[in-house]
Amino acid sequence: MQQGSVVLVTHGETSAEPNETVVAAGGRAYVWSRSGTLRLWVQPWTDKPGESIDHGKLVDEAVHAWMRSDVVRVVRVSWSLDADIRLYWSDRLPPSNPGVTMLYSSKTGKLTRADVFVSVQPAPWQIGSPNRVLYATIAHELGHALGLPHDPSASALMHPAPLVTSVTDEDLARLRALVRGP
């Protein structure tokens, strides 16, 4: 998650609607266009090397960590077209940028959906075990999908190059402030 990196990500589903703007997450905060529970779809299978049963558990752990904020609720859905947030596994992201989130916003600047791409292989960072590094990537990208930008604090998971492998109280406080507003 190196700041300033450019990664081109494509997938076979429909691109933005005519009234939507697409941006790579991280630059600024976004609020969702609708209130209530956000629906998350996770790509259920892949032939990409490195994927294991642990990937789904890490996604669930990250979702639960963000829901500790008490301002967001996320449920998993089984159909990608029903989802607000779609998570795809990739074997084409560089180790320096193991996750990318594309945000779709309405004319009013509010989020309408998010596509998250996470490398099936953990980044070669020395901040924890491979599972913890992969979890940190998943949780960081889900933070973007919830609307959070990069955080300048090195102690936050939402920092452009996180040094932590968990959603911190600082991250949760920023999410609460974003959702509740000024």
CYANA upper distance limits for C-alpha pairs under 8 A (distance plus 0.5 A):
  1 MET  CA      5 SER  CA      8.26
  1 MET  CA     96 SER  CA      6.52
  1 MET  CA     97 ASN  CA      4.68
  1 MET  CA     98 PRO  CA      6.86
  1 MET  CA     99 GLY  CA      7.11
  1 MET  CA    100 VAL  CA      8.49
  1 MET  CA    160 PRO  CA      6.23
  1 MET  CA    161 ALA  CA      6.05
  2 GLN  CA     96 SER  CA      6.60
  2 GLN  CA     97 ASN  CA      6.39
  2 GLN  CA    160 PRO  CA      6.62
  2 GLN  CA    161 ALA  CA      6.47
  3 GLN  CA    160 PRO  CA      6.23
  3 GLN  CA    161 ALA  CA      8.01
  5 SER  CA     97 ASN  CA      7.85
  7 VAL  CA     93 LEU  CA      7.96
  7 VAL  CA     97 ASN  CA      8.47
  7 VAL  CA    100 VAL  CA      8.31
  9 VAL  CA    117 PHE  CA      8.48
 16 ALA  CA     20 GLU  CA      6.15
 16 ALA  CA     21 THR  CA      7.43
 16 ALA  CA     22 VAL  CA      7.23
 16 ALA  CA    104 TYR  CA      7.39
 19 ASN  CA    106 SER  CA      6.72
 19 ASN  CA    107 LYS  CA      6.77
 20 GLU  CA    104 TYR  CA      6.50
 20 GLU  CA    105 SER  CA      5.82
 20 GLU  CA    106 SER  CA      5.35
 20 GLU  CA    107 LYS  CA      6.97
 21 THR  CA    104 TYR  CA      6.01
 21 THR  CA    105 SER  CA      5.69
 21 THR  CA    106 SER  CA      6.96
 21 THR  CA    107 LYS  CA      7.89
 22 VAL  CA    102 MET  CA      7.14
 22 VAL  CA    103 LEU  CA      6.11
 22 VAL  CA    104 TYR  CA      5.12
 22 VAL  CA    105 SER  CA      7.05
 23 VAL  CA    102 MET  CA      6.21
 23 VAL  CA    103 LEU  CA      5.84
 23 VAL  CA    104 TYR  CA      7.16
 24 ALA  CA    100 VAL  CA      7.80
 24 ALA  CA    101 THR  CA      6.44
 24 ALA  CA    102 MET  CA      5.12
 24 ALA  CA    103 LEU  CA      6.62
 25 ALA  CA    100 VAL  CA      7.99
 25 ALA  CA    101 THR  CA      5.96
 25 ALA  CA    102 MET  CA      6.29
 25 ALA  CA    103 LEU  CA      6.57
 25 ALA  CA    144 HIS  CA      6.40
 25 ALA  CA    145 ALA  CA      8.19
 25 ALA  CA    149 PRO  CA      7.19
 26 GLY  CA    144 HIS  CA      7.03
 26 GLY  CA    148 LEU  CA      7.62
 26 GLY  CA    149 PRO  CA      4.68
 26 GLY  CA    150 HIS  CA      5.34
 26 GLY  CA    160 PRO  CA      8.40
 27 GLY  CA    149 PRO  CA      6.05
 27 GLY  CA    150 HIS  CA      7.07
 28 ARG  CA    148 LEU  CA      7.70
 28 ARG  CA    149 PRO  CA      5.28
 28 ARG  CA    150 HIS  CA      7.96
 29 ALA  CA    147 GLY  CA      5.85
 29 ALA  CA    148 LEU  CA      5.47
 29 ALA  CA    149 PRO  CA      5.41
 29 ALA  CA    178 LEU  CA      8.01
 30 TYR  CA    109 GLY  CA      7.84
 30 TYR  CA    110 LYS  CA      6.61
 30 TYR  CA    111 LEU  CA      6.81
 30 TYR  CA    146 LEU  CA      8.37
 30 TYR  CA    147 GLY  CA      4.93
 30 TYR  CA    148 LEU  CA      7.13
 30 TYR  CA    149 PRO  CA      8.39
 30 TYR  CA    178 LEU  CA      8.44
 31 VAL  CA    110 LYS  CA      5.82
 31 VAL  CA    111 LEU  CA      6.41
 31 VAL  CA    146 LEU  CA      8.27
 31 VAL  CA    147 GLY  CA      6.24
 31 VAL  CA    178 LEU  CA      7.57
 31 VAL  CA    179 VAL  CA      7.23
 32 TRP  CA    110 LYS  CA      5.77
 32 TRP  CA    111 LEU  CA      4.86
 32 TRP  CA    112 THR  CA      6.91
 32 TRP  CA    146 LEU  CA      8.15
 32 TRP  CA    147 GLY  CA      7.73
 33 SER  CA    106 SER  CA      8.25
 33 SER  CA    110 LYS  CA      5.32
 33 SER  CA    111 LEU  CA      5.81
 33 SER  CA    112 THR  CA      6.37
 34 ARG  CA    112 THR  CA      8.38
 36 GLY  CA     72 VAL  CA      8.20
 36 GLY  CA     73 ARG  CA      7.66
 37 THR  CA     72 VAL  CA      7.42
 37 THR  CA     73 ARG  CA      5.34
 37 THR  CA     74 VAL  CA      6.01
 37 THR  CA     75 VAL  CA      7.46
 38 LEU  CA     72 VAL  CA      8.17
 38 LEU  CA     73 ARG  CA      6.66
 38 LEU  CA     74 VAL  CA      5.25
 38 LEU  CA     75 VAL  CA      6.94
 38 LEU  CA     83 ALA  CA      8.17
 38 LEU  CA     84 ASP  CA      6.51
 38 LEU  CA     85 ILE  CA      7.88
 39 ARG  CA     74 VAL  CA      6.22
 39 ARG  CA     75 VAL  CA      5.64
 39 ARG  CA     76 ARG  CA      6.30
 39 ARG  CA     77 VAL  CA      6.65
 39 ARG  CA     82 ASP  CA      7.72
 39 ARG  CA     83 ALA  CA      5.29
 39 ARG  CA     84 ASP  CA      5.63
 39 ARG  CA     85 ILE  CA      6.73
 40 LEU  CA     74 VAL  CA      7.04
 40 LEU  CA     75 VAL  CA      6.38
 40 LEU  CA     76 ARG  CA      5.16
 40 LEU  CA     77 VAL  CA      6.33
 40 LEU  CA     83 ALA  CA      5.81
 40 LEU  CA     84 ASP  CA      6.63
 40 LEU  CA     85 ILE  CA      5.26
 40 LEU  CA     86 ARG  CA      6.31
 40 LEU  CA     87 LEU  CA      8.01
 41 TRP  CA     76 ARG  CA      6.16
 41 TRP  CA     77 VAL  CA      5.71
 41 TRP  CA     78 SER  CA      6.64
 41 TRP  CA     79 TRP  CA      7.10
 41 TRP  CA     80 SER  CA      5.96
 41 TRP  CA     82 ASP  CA      8.46
 41 TRP  CA     83 ALA  CA      6.11
 41 TRP  CA     84 ASP  CA      8.42
 41 TRP  CA     85 ILE  CA      6.80
 41 TRP  CA     86 ARG  CA      5.31
 41 TRP  CA     87 LEU  CA      6.66
 42 VAL  CA     56 GLY  CA      8.48
 42 VAL  CA     76 ARG  CA      8.06
 42 VAL  CA     78 SER  CA      8.40
 42 VAL  CA     80 SER  CA      8.36
 42 VAL  CA     86 ARG  CA      6.46
 42 VAL  CA     87 LEU  CA      5.23
 42 VAL  CA     88 TYR  CA      6.89
 43 GLN  CA     86 ARG  CA      8.13
 43 GLN  CA     87 LEU  CA      6.56
 43 GLN  CA     88 TYR  CA      5.72
 43 GLN  CA     89 TRP  CA      7.27
 46 THR  CA     51 GLU  CA      7.86
 46 THR  CA     89 TRP  CA      7.87
 47 ASP  CA     51 GLU  CA      8.38
 48 LYS  CA     89 TRP  CA      8.48
 48 LYS  CA     90 SER  CA      7.79
 48 LYS  CA     91 ASP  CA      6.72
 48 LYS  CA    120 VAL  CA      7.76
 49 PRO  CA     91 ASP  CA      8.09
 49 PRO  CA    120 VAL  CA      7.92
 50 GLY  CA    120 VAL  CA      6.34
 50 GLY  CA    121 GLN  CA      6.39
 51 GLU  CA     55 HIS  CA      7.21
 51 GLU  CA    120 VAL  CA      6.09
 51 GLU  CA    121 GLN  CA      8.05
 53 ILE  CA     57 LYS  CA      7.63
 54 ASP  CA     58 LEU  CA      6.63
 55 HIS  CA     59 VAL  CA      6.87
 55 HIS  CA    120 VAL  CA      8.46
 56 GLY  CA     60 ASP  CA      6.82
 57 LYS  CA     61 GLU  CA      6.63
 58 LEU  CA     62 ALA  CA      6.67
 58 LEU  CA    131 ASN  CA      8.49
 58 LEU  CA    134 LEU  CA      8.36
 58 LEU  CA    135 TYR  CA      6.05
 58 LEU  CA    138 ILE  CA      8.03
 59 VAL  CA     63 VAL  CA      6.71
 59 VAL  CA    135 TYR  CA      7.81
 59 VAL  CA    138 ILE  CA      7.00
 59 VAL  CA    139 ALA  CA      7.99
 60 ASP  CA     64 HIS  CA      6.70
 61 GLU  CA     65 ALA  CA      6.67
 62 ALA  CA     66 TRP  CA      6.89
 62 ALA  CA    135 TYR  CA      7.44
 62 ALA  CA    138 ILE  CA      7.33
 62 ALA  CA    139 ALA  CA      5.43
 62 ALA  CA    142 LEU  CA      8.16
 62 ALA  CA    167 VAL  CA      8.31
 63 VAL  CA     67 MET  CA      6.73
 63 VAL  CA     74 VAL  CA      7.38
 63 VAL  CA    139 ALA  CA      7.89
 63 VAL  CA    142 LEU  CA      8.14
 64 HIS  CA     68 ARG  CA      6.96
 65 ALA  CA     69 SER  CA      8.38
 65 ALA  CA    167 VAL  CA      6.77
 66 TRP  CA     72 VAL  CA      7.97
 66 TRP  CA    139 ALA  CA      8.45
 66 TRP  CA    143 GLY  CA      8.03
 66 TRP  CA    167 VAL  CA      7.50
 66 TRP  CA    172 LEU  CA      7.35
 67 MET  CA     71 VAL  CA      7.55
 67 MET  CA     72 VAL  CA      6.08
 67 MET  CA     73 ARG  CA      6.37
 67 MET  CA     74 VAL  CA      7.82
 68 ARG  CA    172 LEU  CA      8.01
 69 SER  CA    172 LEU  CA      5.77
 69 SER  CA    173 ALA  CA      7.80
 69 SER  CA    175 LEU  CA      7.63
 69 SER  CA    176 ARG  CA      6.84
 70 ASP  CA    176 ARG  CA      8.34
 71 VAL  CA    175 LEU  CA      8.24
 71 VAL  CA    176 ARG  CA      6.54
 71 VAL  CA    179 VAL  CA      7.14
 71 VAL  CA    180 ARG  CA      8.22
 77 VAL  CA     82 ASP  CA      7.50
 77 VAL  CA     83 ALA  CA      7.11
 78 SER  CA     82 ASP  CA      8.47
 79 TRP  CA     83 ALA  CA      7.44
 80 SER  CA     86 ARG  CA      7.00
 83 ALA  CA    113 ARG  CA      8.31
 84 ASP  CA    112 THR  CA      7.47
 84 ASP  CA    113 ARG  CA      5.14
 84 ASP  CA    114 ALA  CA      6.84
 85 ILE  CA    113 ARG  CA      6.20
 85 ILE  CA    114 ALA  CA      5.23
 85 ILE  CA    115 ASP  CA      6.31
 85 ILE  CA    116 VAL  CA      7.76
 85 ILE  CA    145 ALA  CA      7.29
 86 ARG  CA    114 ALA  CA      6.85
 86 ARG  CA    115 ASP  CA      5.36
 86 ARG  CA    116 VAL  CA      6.46
 87 LEU  CA    115 ASP  CA      6.53
 87 LEU  CA    116 VAL  CA      5.07
 87 LEU  CA    117 PHE  CA      6.38
 87 LEU  CA    118 VAL  CA      7.92
 88 TYR  CA    115 ASP  CA      8.07
 88 TYR  CA    116 VAL  CA      6.57
 88 TYR  CA    117 PHE  CA      5.36
 88 TYR  CA    118 VAL  CA      6.87
 89 TRP  CA    117 PHE  CA      6.33
 89 TRP  CA    118 VAL  CA      5.65
 89 TRP  CA    119 SER  CA      6.27
 89 TRP  CA    120 VAL  CA      6.23
 90 SER  CA    117 PHE  CA      6.85
 90 SER  CA    118 VAL  CA      6.27
 90 SER  CA    119 SER  CA      5.18
 90 SER  CA    120 VAL  CA      6.33
 91 ASP  CA    119 SER  CA      6.07
 91 ASP  CA    120 VAL  CA      6.54
 91 ASP  CA    121 GLN  CA      7.87
 92 ARG  CA    119 SER  CA      7.72
 93 LEU  CA     97 ASN  CA      6.88
 93 LEU  CA     98 PRO  CA      6.05
 93 LEU  CA     99 GLY  CA      7.69
 93 LEU  CA    118 VAL  CA      8.23
 93 LEU  CA    119 SER  CA      6.42
 94 PRO  CA     98 PRO  CA      6.50
 95 PRO  CA    122 PRO  CA      8.30
 95 PRO  CA    123 ALA  CA      5.52
 95 PRO  CA    124 PRO  CA      7.14
 96 SER  CA    123 ALA  CA      7.53
 97 ASN  CA    123 ALA  CA      8.39
 98 PRO  CA    118 VAL  CA      6.42
 98 PRO  CA    119 SER  CA      5.59
 98 PRO  CA    122 PRO  CA      7.73
 98 PRO  CA    123 ALA  CA      6.55
 98 PRO  CA    137 THR  CA      7.35
 99 GLY  CA    116 VAL  CA      7.86
 99 GLY  CA    117 PHE  CA      6.03
 99 GLY  CA    118 VAL  CA      4.94
 99 GLY  CA    119 SER  CA      6.70
 99 GLY  CA    137 THR  CA      6.67
 99 GLY  CA    138 ILE  CA      7.89
 99 GLY  CA    141 GLU  CA      6.85
100 VAL  CA    116 VAL  CA      6.45
100 VAL  CA    117 PHE  CA      5.67
100 VAL  CA    118 VAL  CA      7.14
100 VAL  CA    141 GLU  CA      7.15
101 THR  CA    114 ALA  CA      7.29
101 THR  CA    115 ASP  CA      6.13
101 THR  CA    116 VAL  CA      4.86
101 THR  CA    117 PHE  CA      6.62
101 THR  CA    141 GLU  CA      6.52
101 THR  CA    144 HIS  CA      7.14
101 THR  CA    145 ALA  CA      7.17
102 MET  CA    114 ALA  CA      6.18
102 MET  CA    115 ASP  CA      5.64
102 MET  CA    116 VAL  CA      6.92
102 MET  CA    145 ALA  CA      8.47
103 LEU  CA    111 LEU  CA      7.33
103 LEU  CA    112 THR  CA      8.40
103 LEU  CA    113 ARG  CA      6.76
103 LEU  CA    114 ALA  CA      5.07
103 LEU  CA    115 ASP  CA      7.06
103 LEU  CA    145 ALA  CA      7.48
104 TYR  CA    111 LEU  CA      6.26
104 TYR  CA    112 THR  CA      6.12
104 TYR  CA    113 ARG  CA      5.79
104 TYR  CA    114 ALA  CA      6.47
105 SER  CA    109 GLY  CA      5.79
105 SER  CA    110 LYS  CA      5.58
105 SER  CA    111 LEU  CA      4.76
105 SER  CA    112 THR  CA      5.76
105 SER  CA    113 ARG  CA      7.69
106 SER  CA    110 LYS  CA      5.97
106 SER  CA    111 LEU  CA      6.90
106 SER  CA    112 THR  CA      6.87
111 LEU  CA    147 GLY  CA      8.14
113 ARG  CA    145 ALA  CA      8.47
114 ALA  CA    145 ALA  CA      6.02
115 ASP  CA    145 ALA  CA      8.02
116 VAL  CA    141 GLU  CA      6.97
116 VAL  CA    142 LEU  CA      7.77
116 VAL  CA    145 ALA  CA      7.69
118 VAL  CA    137 THR  CA      7.66
118 VAL  CA    138 ILE  CA      7.08
118 VAL  CA    141 GLU  CA      8.36
121 GLN  CA    134 LEU  CA      7.79
122 PRO  CA    130 PRO  CA      6.17
122 PRO  CA    131 ASN  CA      7.64
122 PRO  CA    133 VAL  CA      6.36
122 PRO  CA    134 LEU  CA      5.14
122 PRO  CA    137 THR  CA      8.41
123 ALA  CA    130 PRO  CA      8.17
123 ALA  CA    133 VAL  CA      7.14
123 ALA  CA    134 LEU  CA      7.52
124 PRO  CA    130 PRO  CA      8.36
125 TRP  CA    133 VAL  CA      7.59
127 ILE  CA    133 VAL  CA      7.34
127 ILE  CA    163 LEU  CA      6.66
127 ILE  CA    164 VAL  CA      7.31
127 ILE  CA    165 THR  CA      7.69
128 GLY  CA    132 ARG  CA      6.18
128 GLY  CA    133 VAL  CA      6.47
128 GLY  CA    165 THR  CA      7.66
129 SER  CA    133 VAL  CA      6.73
130 PRO  CA    134 LEU  CA      6.63
131 ASN  CA    135 TYR  CA      6.52
132 ARG  CA    136 ALA  CA      6.56
132 ARG  CA    165 THR  CA      6.38
133 VAL  CA    137 THR  CA      6.84
133 VAL  CA    165 THR  CA      6.78
134 LEU  CA    138 ILE  CA      6.77
135 TYR  CA    139 ALA  CA      6.51
135 TYR  CA    165 THR  CA      7.51
135 TYR  CA    166 SER  CA      8.29
136 ALA  CA    140 HIS  CA      6.36
136 ALA  CA    157 LEU  CA      7.73
136 ALA  CA    162 PRO  CA      8.47
136 ALA  CA    164 VAL  CA      7.93
136 ALA  CA    165 THR  CA      5.24
136 ALA  CA    166 SER  CA      6.58
136 ALA  CA    167 VAL  CA      8.43
137 THR  CA    141 GLU  CA      6.67
138 ILE  CA    142 LEU  CA      6.64
139 ALA  CA    143 GLY  CA      6.60
139 ALA  CA    157 LEU  CA      8.48
139 ALA  CA    166 SER  CA      8.09
139 ALA  CA    167 VAL  CA      7.50
140 HIS  CA    144 HIS  CA      7.12
140 HIS  CA    157 LEU  CA      6.64
140 HIS  CA    158 MET  CA      6.20
140 HIS  CA    167 VAL  CA      8.48
141 GLU  CA    145 ALA  CA      6.82
142 LEU  CA    146 LEU  CA      6.68
143 GLY  CA    147 GLY  CA      7.06
143 GLY  CA    148 LEU  CA      6.08
143 GLY  CA    158 MET  CA      7.61
144 HIS  CA    148 LEU  CA      5.22
144 HIS  CA    149 PRO  CA      6.59
144 HIS  CA    150 HIS  CA      8.48
146 LEU  CA    175 LEU  CA      8.49
147 GLY  CA    175 LEU  CA      8.48
147 GLY  CA    178 LEU  CA      8.37
148 LEU  CA    158 MET  CA      8.17
148 LEU  CA    174 ARG  CA      8.20
148 LEU  CA    175 LEU  CA      7.21
148 LEU  CA    178 LEU  CA      8.14
149 PRO  CA    158 MET  CA      7.67
150 HIS  CA    158 MET  CA      5.61
150 HIS  CA    159 HIS  CA      5.70
150 HIS  CA    160 PRO  CA      6.07
151 ASP  CA    156 ALA  CA      7.19
151 ASP  CA    158 MET  CA      5.69
151 ASP  CA    159 HIS  CA      5.03
151 ASP  CA    160 PRO  CA      7.46
152 PRO  CA    159 HIS  CA      6.24
152 PRO  CA    160 PRO  CA      8.18
153 SER  CA    159 HIS  CA      6.60
154 ALA  CA    159 HIS  CA      6.32
154 ALA  CA    161 ALA  CA      8.42
154 ALA  CA    162 PRO  CA      7.17
154 ALA  CA    163 LEU  CA      7.18
155 SER  CA    159 HIS  CA      8.02
155 SER  CA    162 PRO  CA      8.08
155 SER  CA    163 LEU  CA      7.33
155 SER  CA    164 VAL  CA      7.18
155 SER  CA    168 THR  CA      8.49
156 ALA  CA    162 PRO  CA      7.28
156 ALA  CA    163 LEU  CA      8.28
156 ALA  CA    164 VAL  CA      7.40
156 ALA  CA    167 VAL  CA      8.04
156 ALA  CA    168 THR  CA      6.68
156 ALA  CA    170 GLU  CA      6.81
156 ALA  CA    171 ASP  CA      6.50
157 LEU  CA    162 PRO  CA      5.75
157 LEU  CA    163 LEU  CA      7.70
157 LEU  CA    164 VAL  CA      6.27
157 LEU  CA    165 THR  CA      7.32
157 LEU  CA    166 SER  CA      6.94
157 LEU  CA    167 VAL  CA      6.26
157 LEU  CA    168 THR  CA      7.05
157 LEU  CA    171 ASP  CA      7.19
158 MET  CA    162 PRO  CA      7.11
158 MET  CA    171 ASP  CA      7.29
167 VAL  CA    171 ASP  CA      6.64
167 VAL  CA    172 LEU  CA      7.67
168 THR  CA    172 LEU  CA      6.90
169 ASP  CA    173 ALA  CA      6.58
170 GLU  CA    174 ARG  CA      6.84
171 ASP  CA    175 LEU  CA      6.84
172 LEU  CA    176 ARG  CA      6.68
173 ALA  CA    177 ALA  CA      6.70
174 ARG  CA    178 LEU  CA      6.61
175 LEU  CA    179 VAL  CA      6.65
176 ARG  CA    180 ARG  CA      6.37
177 ALA  CA    181 GLY  CA      6.09
177 ALA  CA    182 PRO  CA      7.54
178 LEU  CA    182 PRO  CA      8.45
